[in-house]
Amino acid sequence: MNSKSTFVAAVVAAFVAGTFLSVVLLGVGMSFAPSSTISGEPELKSFSASDEFPSHVELTDALRVVVKENNGGFGLNMWATVVDRDGIVQTVTFTGDDRGDQWPGSRVISAQKANTANAFSLPGLSLSTANLFSAVQPDGSLFGLQASNPVDTSVAYGGDSSDYGTTRDFMVGQKIGGVNVFGGGLPLYHEDGVLMGAIGVSGDSSCADHIISWKLRDALGLDYIPGGISPTGDDNIVFDVVSDTNGHPASAGGWGHPLCAEAALSIAENLPTSNPVGVKDV
């Protein structure tokens, strides 16, 4: 194939991919305006480590407060990771006295969740990792997404283990990658509406992880989201997974998450009231 044919094929492929994603989103009743136009100046804003991300102490203190609350799970210690808009890890922390006081595997999972929520949210659309669960199942609209953007294992497991969860964590300052599609990851939006990056928490049930992440984002004041796909118009977890005619679990809206425990149901559904998202000044 000559270079001209290759270029044409690439353009066609890009058009088809963009059209498919538009159909998927519009198919569930979503509509939103682009944040910039091709002909105008692009509205590209991003944050770096020098901007208004919480410090390690601030993130740790806030997480410890939230974990003490009733979050509909097991009440376990947690890991949390923050990434910026480029997917670079800013902070990693935990709530226990030592790195072994919470599931060791949840350190990297928290980073995956942060990376996912950042990678699939936009200035005009906020998606939580919980929103992606059903869409990536076989026959789902985003099946295969979970296999994209793999974790960089050299970053995830590099460095001295005794530094994990401290300001010296090997992941800090590097891109972790990874896609995780159950509750616990949420994008972070500054009070001026700028998408800063995302936060991921892990260490309890996936429903409790989402609840803790939501409360933590609220406590940090980084929840000025533009809107999402949940019934309340935000990125809250949606519990609409029921058995279909064949007895297989299916989400009525396509963006649902399984219920982990009845204790989490009312807490999660009440989050927009108990911990309302911020409202950007206009």
Secondary structure, 3 states (H helix, E strand, C coil): CCHHHHHHHHHHHHHHHHHHHHHHHHCCCCCCCCCCCCCCCCCCCCCCCCCCCCCHHHHHHHHHHHHCCCCCCCCCCCEEEEEECCCEEEEEEECCCCHHHCCCCHHHHHHHHHHHHHHCCECCECCCHHHHCHHHCCCCCCCCHHHCCCCCHHHHCCCCHHHCCCCCCCCCCCECCCCCCCCCEEEEECCCCCEEEEEEEECCCHHHHHHHHHHHHHHHCCECCCCCCCCCCCCCCCCCEEECCCCCEEECCCCCCCCCCHHHHHHHHCHHHHCCCCCCCC
